[in-house]
Amino acid sequence: MKVTATILAVLVIAVIALVVYFKSSPPTETALIANFNAHRASYERLKLYLQADDQLDRLASWGIQTTTSPIAVMPPQGGFSRARFDDYLALLNEVHGVSAYRSLGPHSELCVGMWGRWGAGSTEHIGVCWLEDTVPGKQVLSIDNLNEDVDNSAGRRQFFFRKIEGNWYLERDG
C-alpha cells in the first residue's frame, strides 16, 4: 500500500512538472514587438540606466549581481542604491520584463529579459536588447519557431536576433 501511494505521488508530481514546463510557452514575436512599441520610453530609460550602471551584471526582483559581487545580493548591499533598484523594478514592471542585464565592456549588449524556461538540462530565454555594435549571433527573420535552426550538438547555447528597429533587437537563445 505504501509503495503504491509513493509511486502515485511521484507520478502526480511528474505530471504537474511536465504541465508547468510545457505550458510555459514563449510570448510571440508579434506580442513582444507590440509591447516594445507601447512601452518604448520605458525601454529607453532602462537602456540609459544600464549604460550608466556599468558595474551591474544582472538585476531582477531577487536582487543584483555586479562585476564585483557575482553572488546575488539585495540592495543596498553590493554598492547599489535601493532607490535605483526600485526604479529598475518599476520600469521592468511597466514593460512586463523579468530582468535587466548587460554584457561587460564598453560596447555592451543591454537587455531586458522577457521570458525564460529552464529544465531537463536546457534553458531558453527571450529578451529585448539594444546592441551598439554588430549582432553577436545569427540574424533571423523571426524568433518564433526556431527549433529547426537550433543546433546544440556542440553543447553551446546559440543566440538568434531579430531586428525591431535601429539598434533594438529581439534576442532568443536555445
C-alpha positions as CSV (number, residue, x, y, z in Angstrom):
1,M,0.0,0.0,0.0
2,K,2.8,2.4,0.9
3,V,4.7,1.6,-2.3
4,T,1.6,2.3,-4.4
5,A,1.0,5.6,-2.7
6,T,4.6,6.6,-3.2
7,I,4.5,5.7,-6.9
8,L,1.2,7.5,-7.3
9,A,2.7,10.7,-5.6
10,V,5.8,10.6,-7.8
11,L,3.6,10.2,-11.0
12,V,1.4,13.2,-9.9
13,I,4.4,15.4,-9.2
14,A,6.0,14.4,-12.6
15,V,2.8,15.2,-14.5
16,I,2.5,18.6,-12.8
17,A,6.1,19.4,-13.6
18,L,5.6,18.5,-17.2
19,V,2.4,20.5,-17.5
20,V,4.1,23.6,-15.9
21,Y,7.2,23.2,-18.2
22,F,5.2,22.8,-21.5
23,K,2.5,25.3,-20.5
24,S,5.3,28.0,-20.2
25,S,5.3,28.8,-23.9
26,P,7.2,31.8,-25.0
27,P,5.4,35.1,-26.0
28,T,5.0,35.6,-29.7
29,E,7.3,37.9,-31.6
30,T,4.2,40.0,-32.5
31,A,3.3,40.4,-28.8
32,L,6.9,41.3,-27.9
33,I,7.1,44.0,-30.6
34,A,3.7,45.4,-29.7
35,N,4.8,45.6,-26.1
36,F,8.1,47.3,-27.1
37,N,6.2,49.9,-29.2
38,A,3.7,50.5,-26.4
39,H,6.4,51.0,-23.8
40,R,9.3,52.4,-25.9
41,A,10.0,55.3,-23.4
42,S,10.5,52.8,-20.6
43,Y,12.8,50.6,-22.7
44,E,14.9,53.7,-23.5
45,R,15.1,54.6,-19.7
46,L,16.2,51.0,-18.9
47,K,18.8,51.3,-21.7
48,L,20.1,54.6,-20.2
49,Y,20.2,53.0,-16.7
50,L,22.1,50.0,-17.9
51,Q,24.6,52.2,-19.8
52,A,25.2,54.3,-16.7
53,D,25.4,51.4,-14.3
54,D,28.5,49.7,-15.8
55,Q,29.2,47.7,-12.7
56,L,25.8,46.0,-13.0
57,D,25.7,42.5,-14.4
58,R,22.1,41.4,-13.8
59,L,19.1,42.7,-11.9
60,A,15.8,41.1,-11.1
61,S,13.3,41.0,-8.2
62,W,15.6,38.6,-6.3
63,G,18.5,41.2,-6.2
64,I,21.5,42.2,-8.2
65,Q,24.8,40.7,-9.5
66,T,27.6,43.1,-10.1
67,T,31.1,42.8,-11.6
68,T,32.5,42.8,-8.0
69,S,29.8,40.5,-6.5
70,P,28.8,37.6,-8.7
71,I,26.6,36.2,-6.0
72,A,23.2,37.9,-5.9
73,V,22.6,40.4,-3.2
74,M,19.7,42.7,-2.3
75,P,20.5,46.4,-2.4
76,P,21.8,48.4,-0.7
77,Q,24.3,45.6,-0.4
78,G,26.7,45.3,-3.4
79,G,27.2,49.1,-3.6
80,F,23.9,49.7,-5.4
81,S,21.3,52.0,-4.0
82,R,17.9,50.7,-3.0
83,A,16.2,53.7,-4.7
84,R,17.9,52.9,-8.1
85,F,17.0,49.2,-7.7
86,D,13.3,50.1,-7.1
87,D,13.4,52.4,-10.2
88,Y,14.6,49.4,-12.3
89,L,11.9,47.2,-10.8
90,A,9.2,49.7,-11.6
91,L,10.4,50.0,-15.2
92,L,10.6,46.2,-15.6
93,N,7.1,46.0,-14.3
94,E,5.9,48.6,-16.9
95,V,7.4,46.6,-19.8
96,H,6.4,43.2,-18.3
97,G,10.1,42.2,-18.1
98,V,11.6,39.8,-15.5
99,S,15.2,41.1,-15.5
100,A,17.7,43.6,-16.8
101,Y,21.2,42.6,-17.8
102,R,24.3,43.7,-19.7
103,S,27.4,42.2,-21.1
104,L,30.8,43.6,-20.0
105,G,32.8,46.1,-21.9
106,P,32.5,49.5,-23.5
107,H,30.1,48.3,-26.2
108,S,27.8,46.3,-24.0
109,E,24.7,44.4,-25.0
110,L,21.9,45.9,-22.9
111,C,18.9,43.6,-22.4
112,V,15.5,43.3,-20.8
113,G,14.7,39.7,-20.1
114,M,11.1,39.0,-21.1
115,W,10.7,35.2,-20.7
116,G,12.7,32.1,-19.7
117,R,12.3,28.4,-19.3
118,W,14.6,26.0,-17.5
119,G,14.6,22.3,-17.1
120,A,15.6,19.0,-18.4
121,G,19.2,20.2,-18.9
122,S,18.3,23.1,-21.2
123,T,17.4,26.7,-21.0
124,E,15.7,29.2,-23.3
125,H,15.4,32.9,-22.9
126,I,13.9,35.8,-24.8
127,G,15.0,39.4,-24.4
128,V,14.6,42.8,-25.9
129,C,18.2,44.1,-26.4
130,W,20.0,47.2,-27.5
131,L,23.2,46.5,-29.4
132,E,25.7,49.2,-30.0
133,D,27.9,47.2,-32.4
134,T,27.5,44.1,-34.6
135,V,25.0,41.4,-33.8
136,P,26.7,38.7,-31.8
137,G,24.7,35.8,-33.2
138,K,22.6,34.7,-36.2
139,Q,20.1,37.3,-37.5
140,V,16.7,35.7,-38.4
141,L,13.5,36.9,-39.9
142,S,11.5,35.6,-37.0
143,I,12.3,34.3,-33.5
144,D,9.1,32.3,-33.4
145,N,9.5,28.5,-34.1
146,L,13.3,28.4,-34.1
147,N,13.5,24.8,-33.2
148,E,14.7,23.8,-36.6
149,D,17.5,26.4,-36.5
150,V,18.9,25.4,-33.1
151,D,21.8,23.0,-33.2
152,N,23.1,22.3,-29.7
153,S,25.2,19.3,-30.8
154,A,28.4,21.1,-29.7
155,G,26.8,21.7,-26.3
156,R,26.9,25.5,-26.7
157,R,24.0,27.9,-26.5
158,Q,23.1,29.7,-29.7
159,F,21.8,33.2,-30.0
160,F,19.4,34.5,-32.6
161,F,18.5,38.1,-33.2
162,R,15.5,39.7,-35.0
163,K,15.8,43.4,-35.6
164,I,13.0,45.6,-34.2
165,E,14.3,48.9,-35.3
166,G,17.5,50.9,-35.0
167,N,19.8,49.2,-32.5
168,W,16.9,47.3,-30.8
169,Y,16.6,43.6,-31.3
170,L,14.7,40.6,-30.0
171,E,17.2,38.0,-28.7
172,R,16.4,34.3,-28.3
173,D,18.7,31.6,-27.2
174,G,18.4,27.9,-27.1
